[in-house]
Amino acid sequence: MIKDDFELLTDTPFLALDLEVMERNLRTMAALAKQAGVKLRPHTKTHKSPYIARKQLEYGASGITVAKLGEAEVMADHGIDDILIAFPLVGRNKLKRFDALLDRARLTVGLDDIAVARGINEVGEARKQRIPVYADVDTGLHRMGRDPLASVQSILDIAKLPYLEIRGLMSHTGHAYARPTEEEIRAVAIEDAELMNETRLQLDRLGLHVPEISVGASATARFIGEIPHATEMRPGMYAFNDRFVMAAGGAEERDCAVTVYATVVARPTPERIIIDAGSKTFAADAFKHGGHGHVIGHPNLTLKALSEEHGTIEVAGSSDLQIGDVLRIIPNHICPAINLADELYGFRNGELETIVPVLGRGKNR
């Protein structure tokens, strides 16, 4: 908690990072991975911070995952040199940047189509260097990749390119967030790995050995000890957690390391409170149970609506909140909220210890 007399309290909105909670989250996930005998390659799109990525490596991560090439460039600028770019690289300019980045880091690229693979292969051919890739398999999210059986021929075609090495199969169990029970979320995690292993076995029978099965999502990460066949895990939100992860059973309020501090700036009616944080602070991700964030300590308040700078809170019953009072709110989805911030204010035992710049913010190319 921030002390009442601390000047930041009156200069909202801002994102407060509880360093002790974050470090506990990082240690816990690293211990789960170690116990399961699985490599931890956390997804840094959540925090977009070399400072936090280095802590993840310090606690035992084998490398990192990024969403975009721009994020990889930021991480490499700060000495991080084992990076999975979990996104297809398309276009001449991106391939030029990728080529330049190969001089500074060991890179692996995620993709699901030979049209993308050809561009990466051309970079490898020019360098006379085989480039490792992960092939996306659709295990139920219906985003990247083909279904497991259809993936086989596509992966075999990609494997024929001489300057690529298919190092792994990867997936994302984002569809687990929509499942209502612990048992169903666990079942998604297990099915995901089983489907990828079926693909790997088919490839093995056809002469292509793929060593890695890489699973992802903080919603399912806690089950890693029960997930068969996985060799690597790529959770991201676990570093901070959020309302989505809480709803999926992956965290409790005490595990959420980042909260938005926002001030009551208007009280037009007894049923309506206005705060100084809107969609430019929280982003606008919808939550299945309604609202745009979890208001800590006020179960009768719902962050009902967001405009750009205003947050509208609906009051159920009564509230004695007044203009100038400060609320702490856990965002629905922490990743876009972080991307809207220049910096995180890192506190330990209620004292400001460090300011963490979000150096990867806006790096969506």
TORZANU-484852 format. One record per residue (C-alpha): x, z, y; residue number from 1; residue in three letters. Coordinates in steps of 0.02 Angstrom, whole numbers, plus 50000, padded with zeros to 5 digits. Example, Ala and Ser with C-alpha at 12.3 -4.5 7.8 and 13.67 -1.06 7.14 Angstrom:
% TORZANU-484852
px = 50615; pz = 50390; py = 49775; resi = 1; resn = Ala
px = 50684; pz = 50357; py = 49947; resi = 2; resn = Ser
//
This chain:
% TORZANU-484852
px = 50000; pz = 50000; py = 50000; resi = 1; resn = Met
px = 50055; pz = 49965; py = 50177; resi = 2; resn = Ile
px = 50066; pz = 50117; py = 50289; resi = 3; resn = Lys
px = 49927; pz = 50125; py = 50418; resi = 4; resn = Asp
px = 50047; pz = 50124; py = 50565; resi = 5; resn = Asp
px = 50144; pz = 49972; py = 50506; resi = 6; resn = Phe
px = 50133; pz = 49834; py = 50636; resi = 7; resn = Glu
px = 50093; pz = 49699; py = 50509; resi = 8; resn = Leu
px = 49928; pz = 49782; py = 50474; resi = 9; resn = Leu
px = 49862; pz = 49723; py = 50641; resi = 10; resn = Thr
px = 49932; pz = 49547; py = 50625; resi = 11; resn = Asp
px = 49827; pz = 49472; py = 50487; resi = 12; resn = Thr
px = 49798; pz = 49372; py = 50385; resi = 13; resn = Pro
px = 49954; pz = 49382; py = 50278; resi = 14; resn = Phe
px = 50001; pz = 49385; py = 50095; resi = 15; resn = Leu
px = 50076; pz = 49547; py = 50034; resi = 16; resn = Ala
px = 50184; pz = 49545; py = 49878; resi = 17; resn = Leu
px = 50201; pz = 49707; py = 49780; resi = 18; resn = Asp
px = 50377; pz = 49687; py = 49712; resi = 19; resn = Leu
px = 50357; pz = 49823; py = 49581; resi = 20; resn = Glu
px = 50201; pz = 49743; py = 49509; resi = 21; resn = Val
px = 50280; pz = 49571; py = 49507; resi = 22; resn = Met
px = 50438; pz = 49634; py = 49422; resi = 23; resn = Glu
px = 50334; pz = 49725; py = 49292; resi = 24; resn = Arg
px = 50239; pz = 49564; py = 49258; resi = 25; resn = Asn
px = 50402; pz = 49467; py = 49239; resi = 26; resn = Leu
px = 50477; pz = 49595; py = 49121; resi = 27; resn = Arg
px = 50319; pz = 49605; py = 49017; resi = 28; resn = Thr
px = 50307; pz = 49417; py = 48989; resi = 29; resn = Met
px = 50492; pz = 49403; py = 48952; resi = 30; resn = Ala
px = 50475; pz = 49540; py = 48822; resi = 31; resn = Ala
px = 50324; pz = 49454; py = 48742; resi = 32; resn = Leu
px = 50421; pz = 49291; py = 48729; resi = 33; resn = Ala
px = 50574; pz = 49376; py = 48656; resi = 34; resn = Lys
px = 50471; pz = 49472; py = 48528; resi = 35; resn = Gln
px = 50385; pz = 49310; py = 48475; resi = 36; resn = Ala
px = 50551; pz = 49216; py = 48465; resi = 37; resn = Gly
px = 50490; pz = 49089; py = 48593; resi = 38; resn = Val
px = 50582; pz = 49023; py = 48744; resi = 39; resn = Lys
px = 50505; pz = 49066; py = 48913; resi = 40; resn = Leu
px = 50506; pz = 48923; py = 49038; resi = 41; resn = Arg
px = 50392; pz = 48987; py = 49177; resi = 42; resn = Pro
px = 50297; pz = 48869; py = 49289; resi = 43; resn = His
px = 50354; pz = 48897; py = 49468; resi = 44; resn = Thr
px = 50211; pz = 48802; py = 49550; resi = 45; resn = Lys
px = 50128; pz = 48973; py = 49569; resi = 46; resn = Thr
px = 50260; pz = 49052; py = 49680; resi = 47; resn = His
px = 50360; pz = 48900; py = 49741; resi = 48; resn = Lys
px = 50504; pz = 49018; py = 49776; resi = 49; resn = Ser
px = 50686; pz = 49007; py = 49718; resi = 50; resn = Pro
px = 50698; pz = 49194; py = 49750; resi = 51; resn = Tyr
px = 50565; pz = 49229; py = 49618; resi = 52; resn = Ile
px = 50626; pz = 49092; py = 49500; resi = 53; resn = Ala
px = 50798; pz = 49173; py = 49497; resi = 54; resn = Arg
px = 50717; pz = 49339; py = 49453; resi = 55; resn = Lys
px = 50625; pz = 49255; py = 49309; resi = 56; resn = Gln
px = 50791; pz = 49187; py = 49245; resi = 57; resn = Leu
px = 50872; pz = 49356; py = 49269; resi = 58; resn = Glu
px = 50738; pz = 49435; py = 49159; resi = 59; resn = Tyr
px = 50767; pz = 49310; py = 49019; resi = 60; resn = Gly
px = 50685; pz = 49142; py = 49056; resi = 61; resn = Ala
px = 50779; pz = 48996; py = 48979; resi = 62; resn = Ser
px = 50739; pz = 48877; py = 49122; resi = 63; resn = Gly
px = 50594; pz = 48837; py = 49237; resi = 64; resn = Ile
px = 50448; pz = 48716; py = 49248; resi = 65; resn = Thr
px = 50393; pz = 48631; py = 49408; resi = 66; resn = Val
px = 50242; pz = 48525; py = 49450; resi = 67; resn = Ala
px = 50323; pz = 48399; py = 49565; resi = 68; resn = Lys
px = 50491; pz = 48319; py = 49597; resi = 69; resn = Leu
px = 50496; pz = 48397; py = 49771; resi = 70; resn = Gly
px = 50485; pz = 48570; py = 49694; resi = 71; resn = Glu
px = 50628; pz = 48526; py = 49576; resi = 72; resn = Ala
px = 50734; pz = 48473; py = 49725; resi = 73; resn = Glu
px = 50703; pz = 48640; py = 49811; resi = 74; resn = Val
px = 50749; pz = 48737; py = 49654; resi = 75; resn = Met
px = 50907; pz = 48634; py = 49626; resi = 76; resn = Ala
px = 50955; pz = 48664; py = 49808; resi = 77; resn = Asp
px = 50965; pz = 48848; py = 49761; resi = 78; resn = His
px = 51070; pz = 48829; py = 49605; resi = 79; resn = Gly
px = 50935; pz = 48822; py = 49471; resi = 80; resn = Ile
px = 50990; pz = 48686; py = 49351; resi = 81; resn = Asp
px = 50875; pz = 48683; py = 49197; resi = 82; resn = Asp
px = 50710; pz = 48609; py = 49254; resi = 83; resn = Ile
px = 50561; pz = 48532; py = 49167; resi = 84; resn = Leu
px = 50463; pz = 48420; py = 49284; resi = 85; resn = Ile
px = 50293; pz = 48431; py = 49201; resi = 86; resn = Ala
px = 50222; pz = 48280; py = 49290; resi = 87; resn = Phe
px = 50245; pz = 48092; py = 49270; resi = 88; resn = Pro
px = 50363; pz = 48010; py = 49394; resi = 89; resn = Leu
px = 50293; pz = 47844; py = 49455; resi = 90; resn = Val
px = 50364; pz = 47730; py = 49589; resi = 91; resn = Gly
px = 50533; pz = 47667; py = 49645; resi = 92; resn = Arg
px = 50565; pz = 47804; py = 49773; resi = 93; resn = Asn
px = 50530; pz = 47945; py = 49652; resi = 94; resn = Lys
px = 50645; pz = 47866; py = 49524; resi = 95; resn = Leu
px = 50784; pz = 47855; py = 49654; resi = 96; resn = Lys
px = 50761; pz = 48038; py = 49696; resi = 97; resn = Arg
px = 50757; pz = 48082; py = 49511; resi = 98; resn = Phe
px = 50919; pz = 47987; py = 49484; resi = 99; resn = Asp
px = 51003; pz = 48082; py = 49627; resi = 100; resn = Ala
px = 50939; pz = 48248; py = 49562; resi = 101; resn = Leu
px = 51015; pz = 48216; py = 49391; resi = 102; resn = Leu
px = 51185; pz = 48240; py = 49473; resi = 103; resn = Asp
px = 51137; pz = 48422; py = 49511; resi = 104; resn = Arg
px = 51026; pz = 48481; py = 49369; resi = 105; resn = Ala
px = 50978; pz = 48458; py = 49188; resi = 106; resn = Arg
px = 50807; pz = 48379; py = 49197; resi = 107; resn = Leu
px = 50669; pz = 48349; py = 49072; resi = 108; resn = Thr
px = 50513; pz = 48250; py = 49119; resi = 109; resn = Val
px = 50335; pz = 48264; py = 49056; resi = 110; resn = Gly
px = 50237; pz = 48103; py = 49031; resi = 111; resn = Leu
px = 50104; pz = 48024; py = 48921; resi = 112; resn = Asp
px = 50121; pz = 47836; py = 48940; resi = 113; resn = Asp
px = 50252; pz = 47704; py = 48904; resi = 114; resn = Ile
px = 50225; pz = 47630; py = 49077; resi = 115; resn = Ala
px = 50296; pz = 47790; py = 49150; resi = 116; resn = Val
px = 50428; pz = 47805; py = 49015; resi = 117; resn = Ala
px = 50499; pz = 47633; py = 49056; resi = 118; resn = Arg
px = 50543; pz = 47688; py = 49232; resi = 119; resn = Gly
px = 50633; pz = 47844; py = 49168; resi = 120; resn = Ile
px = 50721; pz = 47737; py = 49038; resi = 121; resn = Asn
px = 50785; pz = 47621; py = 49174; resi = 122; resn = Glu
px = 50864; pz = 47770; py = 49262; resi = 123; resn = Val
px = 50946; pz = 47823; py = 49099; resi = 124; resn = Gly
px = 51008; pz = 47647; py = 49065; resi = 125; resn = Glu
px = 51089; pz = 47635; py = 49237; resi = 126; resn = Ala
px = 51176; pz = 47801; py = 49207; resi = 127; resn = Arg
px = 51214; pz = 47766; py = 49023; resi = 128; resn = Lys
px = 51131; pz = 47933; py = 48987; resi = 129; resn = Gln
px = 50986; pz = 47980; py = 48874; resi = 130; resn = Arg
px = 50853; pz = 48077; py = 48968; resi = 131; resn = Ile
px = 50748; pz = 48208; py = 48879; resi = 132; resn = Pro
px = 50559; pz = 48195; py = 48895; resi = 133; resn = Val
px = 50409; pz = 48296; py = 48839; resi = 134; resn = Tyr
px = 50254; pz = 48201; py = 48783; resi = 135; resn = Ala
px = 50087; pz = 48270; py = 48841; resi = 136; resn = Asp
px = 49955; pz = 48294; py = 48707; resi = 137; resn = Val
px = 49772; pz = 48324; py = 48750; resi = 138; resn = Asp
px = 49718; pz = 48477; py = 48651; resi = 139; resn = Thr
px = 49555; pz = 48504; py = 48745; resi = 140; resn = Gly
px = 49584; pz = 48509; py = 48932; resi = 141; resn = Leu
px = 49556; pz = 48320; py = 48948; resi = 142; resn = His
px = 49683; pz = 48295; py = 49086; resi = 143; resn = Arg
px = 49853; pz = 48228; py = 49034; resi = 144; resn = Met
px = 49886; pz = 48152; py = 48864; resi = 145; resn = Gly
px = 49786; pz = 48072; py = 48725; resi = 146; resn = Arg
px = 49705; pz = 48166; py = 48583; resi = 147; resn = Asp
px = 49826; pz = 48218; py = 48445; resi = 148; resn = Pro
px = 49800; pz = 48071; py = 48327; resi = 149; resn = Leu
px = 49799; pz = 47940; py = 48465; resi = 150; resn = Ala
px = 49958; pz = 48017; py = 48535; resi = 151; resn = Ser
px = 50059; pz = 47973; py = 48382; resi = 152; resn = Val
px = 50075; pz = 47786; py = 48411; resi = 153; resn = Gln
px = 50101; pz = 47809; py = 48597; resi = 154; resn = Ser
px = 50243; pz = 47931; py = 48566; resi = 155; resn = Ile
px = 50322; pz = 47817; py = 48436; resi = 156; resn = Leu
px = 50319; pz = 47674; py = 48562; resi = 157; resn = Asp
px = 50402; pz = 47783; py = 48694; resi = 158; resn = Ile
px = 50533; pz = 47838; py = 48568; resi = 159; resn = Ala
px = 50590; pz = 47658; py = 48547; resi = 160; resn = Lys
px = 50658; pz = 47658; py = 48724; resi = 161; resn = Leu
px = 50846; pz = 47680; py = 48700; resi = 162; resn = Pro
px = 50884; pz = 47795; py = 48846; resi = 163; resn = Tyr
px = 50748; pz = 47922; py = 48815; resi = 164; resn = Leu
px = 50749; pz = 48069; py = 48695; resi = 165; resn = Glu
px = 50580; pz = 48145; py = 48651; resi = 166; resn = Ile
px = 50624; pz = 48329; py = 48648; resi = 167; resn = Arg
px = 50452; pz = 48406; py = 48642; resi = 168; resn = Gly
px = 50264; pz = 48399; py = 48640; resi = 169; resn = Leu
px = 50176; pz = 48491; py = 48779; resi = 170; resn = Met
px = 49999; pz = 48541; py = 48825; resi = 171; resn = Ser
px = 49904; pz = 48650; py = 48947; resi = 172; resn = His
px = 49766; pz = 48767; py = 48890; resi = 173; resn = Thr
px = 49680; pz = 48774; py = 49058; resi = 174; resn = Gly
px = 49513; pz = 48752; py = 48970; resi = 175; resn = His
px = 49534; pz = 48930; py = 48903; resi = 176; resn = Ala
px = 49485; pz = 49000; py = 49073; resi = 177; resn = Tyr
px = 49306; pz = 48942; py = 49044; resi = 178; resn = Ala
px = 49290; pz = 49035; py = 48878; resi = 179; resn = Arg
px = 49189; pz = 49196; py = 48893; resi = 180; resn = Pro
px = 49270; pz = 49308; py = 48762; resi = 181; resn = Thr
px = 49442; pz = 49367; py = 48708; resi = 182; resn = Glu
px = 49415; pz = 49294; py = 48535; resi = 183; resn = Glu
px = 49372; pz = 49122; py = 48603; resi = 184; resn = Glu
px = 49523; pz = 49121; py = 48718; resi = 185; resn = Ile
px = 49636; pz = 49169; py = 48573; resi = 186; resn = Arg
px = 49556; pz = 49031; py = 48468; resi = 187; resn = Ala
px = 49595; pz = 48903; py = 48604; resi = 188; resn = Val
px = 49777; pz = 48959; py = 48605; resi = 189; resn = Ala
px = 49794; pz = 48944; py = 48417; resi = 190; resn = Ile
px = 49701; pz = 48778; py = 48405; resi = 191; resn = Glu
px = 49810; pz = 48706; py = 48543; resi = 192; resn = Asp
px = 49970; pz = 48739; py = 48445; resi = 193; resn = Ala
px = 49894; pz = 48683; py = 48281; resi = 194; resn = Glu
px = 49843; pz = 48517; py = 48356; resi = 195; resn = Leu
px = 50016; pz = 48487; py = 48427; resi = 196; resn = Met
px = 50094; pz = 48533; py = 48262; resi = 197; resn = Asn
px = 49982; pz = 48407; py = 48173; resi = 198; resn = Glu
px = 50048; pz = 48276; py = 48293; resi = 199; resn = Thr
px = 50227; pz = 48332; py = 48259; resi = 200; resn = Arg
px = 50201; pz = 48323; py = 48070; resi = 201; resn = Leu
px = 50132; pz = 48146; py = 48084; resi = 202; resn = Gln
px = 50282; pz = 48096; py = 48188; resi = 203; resn = Leu
px = 50399; pz = 48177; py = 48062; resi = 204; resn = Asp
px = 50320; pz = 48077; py = 47921; resi = 205; resn = Arg
px = 50350; pz = 47919; py = 48023; resi = 206; resn = Leu
px = 50532; pz = 47960; py = 48052; resi = 207; resn = Gly
px = 50530; pz = 48044; py = 48224; resi = 208; resn = Leu
px = 50578; pz = 48227; py = 48233; resi = 209; resn = His
px = 50519; pz = 48320; py = 48388; resi = 210; resn = Val
px = 50597; pz = 48493; py = 48400; resi = 211; resn = Pro
px = 50495; pz = 48579; py = 48535; resi = 212; resn = Glu
px = 50312; pz = 48629; py = 48547; resi = 213; resn = Ile
px = 50284; pz = 48692; py = 48724; resi = 214; resn = Ser
px = 50124; pz = 48785; py = 48765; resi = 215; resn = Val
px = 50060; pz = 48837; py = 48935; resi = 216; resn = Gly
px = 49935; pz = 48942; py = 49034; resi = 217; resn = Ala
px = 49934; pz = 49124; py = 49086; resi = 218; resn = Ser
px = 49759; pz = 49142; py = 49011; resi = 219; resn = Ala
px = 49829; pz = 49123; py = 48835; resi = 220; resn = Thr
px = 50007; pz = 49186; py = 48858; resi = 221; resn = Ala
px = 49970; pz = 49362; py = 48798; resi = 222; resn = Arg
px = 49933; pz = 49291; py = 48625; resi = 223; resn = Phe
px = 50104; pz = 49210; py = 48605; resi = 224; resn = Ile
px = 50146; pz = 49322; py = 48458; resi = 225; resn = Gly
px = 49995; pz = 49251; py = 48365; resi = 226; resn = Glu
px = 50018; pz = 49068; py = 48414; resi = 227; resn = Ile
px = 50094; pz = 48970; py = 48270; resi = 228; resn = Pro
px = 50225; pz = 48833; py = 48288; resi = 229; resn = His
px = 50261; pz = 48862; py = 48473; resi = 230; resn = Ala
px = 50444; pz = 48859; py = 48522; resi = 231; resn = Thr
px = 50421; pz = 48875; py = 48710; resi = 232; resn = Glu
px = 50292; pz = 48944; py = 48832; resi = 233; resn = Met
px = 50261; pz = 48895; py = 49013; resi = 234; resn = Arg
px = 50147; pz = 49022; py = 49098; resi = 235; resn = Pro
px = 50146; pz = 49022; py = 49287; resi = 236; resn = Gly
px = 50014; pz = 49135; py = 49364; resi = 237; resn = Met
px = 50073; pz = 49286; py = 49265; resi = 238; resn = Tyr
px = 50203; pz = 49323; py = 49399; resi = 239; resn = Ala
px = 50064; pz = 49367; py = 49522; resi = 240; resn = Phe
px = 49899; pz = 49353; py = 49427; resi = 241; resn = Asn
px = 49733; pz = 49324; py = 49515; resi = 242; resn = Asp
px = 49546; pz = 49334; py = 49492; resi = 243; resn = Arg
px = 49546; pz = 49190; py = 49367; resi = 244; resn = Phe
px = 49672; pz = 49277; py = 49256; resi = 245; resn = Val
px = 49578; pz = 49441; py = 49272; resi = 246; resn = Met
px = 49416; pz = 49356; py = 49218; resi = 247; resn = Ala
px = 49506; pz = 49283; py = 49066; resi = 248; resn = Ala
px = 49564; pz = 49456; py = 49013; resi = 249; resn = Gly
px = 49746; pz = 49420; py = 49052; resi = 250; resn = Gly
px = 49764; pz = 49548; py = 49191; resi = 251; resn = Ala
px = 49684; pz = 49696; py = 49277; resi = 252; resn = Glu
px = 49673; pz = 49732; py = 49462; resi = 253; resn = Glu
px = 49833; pz = 49835; py = 49451; resi = 254; resn = Arg
px = 49926; pz = 49682; py = 49383; resi = 255; resn = Asp
px = 49889; pz = 49573; py = 49535; resi = 256; resn = Cys
px = 50049; pz = 49569; py = 49636; resi = 257; resn = Ala
px = 49987; pz = 49469; py = 49786; resi = 258; resn = Val
px = 49842; pz = 49515; py = 49897; resi = 259; resn = Thr
px = 49776; pz = 49442; py = 50059; resi = 260; resn = Val
px = 49765; pz = 49566; py = 50201; resi = 261; resn = Tyr
px = 49622; pz = 49517; py = 50317; resi = 262; resn = Ala
px = 49542; pz = 49601; py = 50467; resi = 263; resn = Thr
px = 49357; pz = 49622; py = 50505; resi = 264; resn = Val
px = 49333; pz = 49524; py = 50667; resi = 265; resn = Val
px = 49143; pz = 49523; py = 50678; resi = 266; resn = Ala
px = 48994; pz = 49617; py = 50609; resi = 267; resn = Arg
px = 48846; pz = 49510; py = 50664; resi = 268; resn = Pro
px = 48720; pz = 49596; py = 50550; resi = 269; resn = Thr
px = 48722; pz = 49743; py = 50428; resi = 270; resn = Pro
px = 48723; pz = 49616; py = 50286; resi = 271; resn = Glu
px = 48864; pz = 49505; py = 50353; resi = 272; resn = Arg
px = 49048; pz = 49538; py = 50390; resi = 273; resn = Ile
px = 49169; pz = 49408; py = 50458; resi = 274; resn = Ile
px = 49355; pz = 49417; py = 50421; resi = 275; resn = Ile
px = 49500; pz = 49320; py = 50495; resi = 276; resn = Asp
px = 49545; pz = 49229; py = 50333; resi = 277; resn = Ala
px = 49458; pz = 49072; py = 50275; resi = 278; resn = Gly
px = 49497; pz = 48917; py = 50173; resi = 279; resn = Ser
px = 49666; pz = 48897; py = 50260; resi = 280; resn = Lys
px = 49717; pz = 49064; py = 50183; resi = 281; resn = Thr
px = 49624; pz = 49075; py = 50017; resi = 282; resn = Phe
px = 49598; pz = 48890; py = 49976; resi = 283; resn = Ala
px = 49422; pz = 48858; py = 49913; resi = 284; resn = Ala
px = 49429; pz = 48869; py = 49723; resi = 285; resn = Asp
px = 49260; pz = 48917; py = 49654; resi = 286; resn = Ala
px = 49240; pz = 49065; py = 49536; resi = 287; resn = Phe
px = 49117; pz = 49061; py = 49393; resi = 288; resn = Lys
px = 49040; pz = 49226; py = 49446; resi = 289; resn = His
px = 49030; pz = 49178; py = 49630; resi = 290; resn = Gly
px = 49132; pz = 49220; py = 49783; resi = 291; resn = Gly
px = 49306; pz = 49171; py = 49840; resi = 292; resn = His
px = 49403; pz = 49328; py = 49801; resi = 293; resn = Gly
px = 49398; pz = 49506; py = 49734; resi = 294; resn = His
px = 49381; pz = 49632; py = 49877; resi = 295; resn = Val
px = 49481; pz = 49783; py = 49821; resi = 296; resn = Ile
px = 49392; pz = 49949; py = 49835; resi = 297; resn = Gly
px = 49226; pz = 49875; py = 49889; resi = 298; resn = His
px = 49124; pz = 49821; py = 49737; resi = 299; resn = Pro
px = 48971; pz = 49789; py = 49846; resi = 300; resn = Asn
px = 49059; pz = 49657; py = 49951; resi = 301; resn = Leu
px = 49064; pz = 49472; py = 49905; resi = 302; resn = Thr
px = 49173; pz = 49347; py = 49996; resi = 303; resn = Leu
px = 49028; pz = 49226; py = 49997; resi = 304; resn = Lys
px = 49087; pz = 49080; py = 50104; resi = 305; resn = Ala
px = 49243; pz = 49008; py = 50184; resi = 306; resn = Leu
px = 49263; pz = 48897; py = 50334; resi = 307; resn = Ser
px = 49437; pz = 48854; py = 50395; resi = 308; resn = Glu
px = 49478; pz = 49018; py = 50482; resi = 309; resn = Glu
px = 49325; pz = 49125; py = 50446; resi = 310; resn = His
px = 49280; pz = 49217; py = 50287; resi = 311; resn = Gly
px = 49099; pz = 49271; py = 50271; resi = 312; resn = Thr
px = 49071; pz = 49429; py = 50170; resi = 313; resn = Ile
px = 48899; pz = 49473; py = 50103; resi = 314; resn = Glu
px = 48857; pz = 49657; py = 50095; resi = 315; resn = Val
px = 48748; pz = 49723; py = 49954; resi = 316; resn = Ala
px = 48673; pz = 49887; py = 50010; resi = 317; resn = Gly
px = 48771; pz = 49965; py = 50151; resi = 318; resn = Ser
px = 48949; pz = 49970; py = 50217; resi = 319; resn = Ser
px = 49029; pz = 50070; py = 50357; resi = 320; resn = Asp
px = 49164; pz = 49939; py = 50389; resi = 321; resn = Leu
px = 49192; pz = 49905; py = 50574; resi = 322; resn = Gln
px = 49284; pz = 49778; py = 50679; resi = 323; resn = Ile
px = 49471; pz = 49809; py = 50660; resi = 324; resn = Gly
px = 49462; pz = 49874; py = 50482; resi = 325; resn = Asp
px = 49578; pz = 49788; py = 50358; resi = 326; resn = Val
px = 49530; pz = 49730; py = 50184; resi = 327; resn = Leu
px = 49639; pz = 49683; py = 50034; resi = 328; resn = Arg
px = 49576; pz = 49536; py = 49934; resi = 329; resn = Ile
px = 49638; pz = 49457; py = 49773; resi = 330; resn = Ile
px = 49615; pz = 49267; py = 49784; resi = 331; resn = Pro
px = 49519; pz = 49174; py = 49650; resi = 332; resn = Asn
px = 49667; pz = 49058; py = 49619; resi = 333; resn = His
px = 49836; pz = 49117; py = 49681; resi = 334; resn = Ile
px = 49930; pz = 48951; py = 49667; resi = 335; resn = Cys
px = 49847; pz = 48858; py = 49812; resi = 336; resn = Pro
px = 49842; pz = 49017; py = 49916; resi = 337; resn = Ala
px = 50031; pz = 49031; py = 49902; resi = 338; resn = Ile
px = 50049; pz = 48848; py = 49950; resi = 339; resn = Asn
px = 49958; pz = 48886; py = 50113; resi = 340; resn = Leu
px = 50080; pz = 49022; py = 50164; resi = 341; resn = Ala
px = 50252; pz = 49008; py = 50243; resi = 342; resn = Asp
px = 50309; pz = 49175; py = 50174; resi = 343; resn = Glu
px = 50264; pz = 49326; py = 50070; resi = 344; resn = Leu
px = 50294; pz = 49502; py = 50134; resi = 345; resn = Tyr
px = 50376; pz = 49595; py = 49992; resi = 346; resn = Gly
px = 50342; pz = 49783; py = 49984; resi = 347; resn = Phe
px = 50412; pz = 49919; py = 49873; resi = 348; resn = Arg
px = 50335; pz = 50092; py = 49877; resi = 349; resn = Asn
px = 50238; pz = 50042; py = 50032; resi = 350; resn = Gly
px = 50394; pz = 49992; py = 50129; resi = 351; resn = Glu
px = 50438; pz = 49815; py = 50180; resi = 352; resn = Leu
px = 50591; pz = 49767; py = 50078; resi = 353; resn = Glu
px = 50605; pz = 49579; py = 50099; resi = 354; resn = Thr
px = 50518; pz = 49425; py = 50164; resi = 355; resn = Ile
px = 50508; pz = 49291; py = 50030; resi = 356; resn = Val
px = 50501; pz = 49114; py = 50102; resi = 357; resn = Pro
px = 50388; pz = 48994; py = 50008; resi = 358; resn = Val
px = 50516; pz = 48855; py = 50013; resi = 359; resn = Leu
px = 50421; pz = 48741; py = 49894; resi = 360; resn = Gly
px = 50259; pz = 48742; py = 49992; resi = 361; resn = Arg
px = 50188; pz = 48570; py = 50027; resi = 362; resn = Gly
px = 50311; pz = 48487; py = 49907; resi = 363; resn = Lys
px = 50175; pz = 48383; py = 49826; resi = 364; resn = Asn
px = 50279; pz = 48224; py = 49808; resi = 365; resn = Arg
//
